[in-house]
């Protein structure tokens, strides 16, 4: 009878060890999943900034062509936009600093 209890105790010990290993494996799996999700967010952010950079480059090219055409109204509009951007940036930076 004692031998049966000893085997039952050994089985319980092994079951506890197996449970600990499964828990560790679950933790590693969750870490891998979280890392993959974070990498996906980084990739999406990189793509967004790349798209924004190309849009800004296109806008700058169009503004340069407009200014180079010599149209006085277009040059005044461009100057107003640039001055407006500087004023907005000044007040935004003034709030935060």
N, C-alpha and C positions, 0 to 999 in steps of 0.2 A: 504494500500500500504506500509505503514511504517513497518507493521508487516512482510511482505514478505522480505523487505530489511534486517530486523533484523535476520530473519531465515537464509537468505543467508550469512550474516556476521558470524553467529554462525557456519554454515556449513563450511565456509572457515577457520575459526579458528580451528575447529576440523580436517579439512583436513591438515592444517599445523602441528598440533600436531601429527597426524598419520604419516605424512611425516618425521617428526623428529624422531619418534620411529623406523620407517623402516630404516632410515639412521643409527641410533644407532645399530640396529640389524645387518645391513650389516657390520658395523665396527667390531662388536663382531665376526661375522662369518669369516671375513677376518683374524682377530687375531688368531682364532682357527685354521684356515687353515695354516697360517704361522708357528704357533707353531708345528702343526703336521708335516709339511715339515721339520722343524728344527730337530724334534725328529727322523725323518727318516734318515736324514744326520748323526746324532749322532750314530744311530744304525749301519748304513753302515760303518762308520769310526771305530766303535768298532769291527765289524766283520773283517775288513781289518787288524787291529792291532792284533787281535787274530790269524788270518791266518799267518801273518808275524811272530808272536812269535813262532808258532808251526814249521814254516819252519826254523827259526833260531835254534830252539832246535834240530831239525833233522840234520841240518848242523853241529852243534856243536857235536852231538853224532857221526856222521860219521868222523869228524876230530879227535875226541878223539880215536875212534877205529883205525884210520889210524896211529896216533902217537903211540898208544900202540902196534901196530904190530912190531915196531922196525925197520921199513924200513927207512934207512938213507935219501934217496931221498925224501920220503914223509915228514919226519920231517923237512928237509930243505925247502920244499915247504910251509909247515905250518908256519915255522918261517918267511919266506919271506912275506907271506900274512899278518901275524900279524904286522910285521914291516911296511909294506906298508900302512896298515890301520892307524897305529899311525902317520905316516908321513902326510897322507892326512888329518886326523883330526887336526893335529897341524897347518897346513897351513890354513885350513878352519877357525879354531878358531882364528888364528892370523889375518885373514882378517876382521872378525867381531868384534873382541875385540881390 
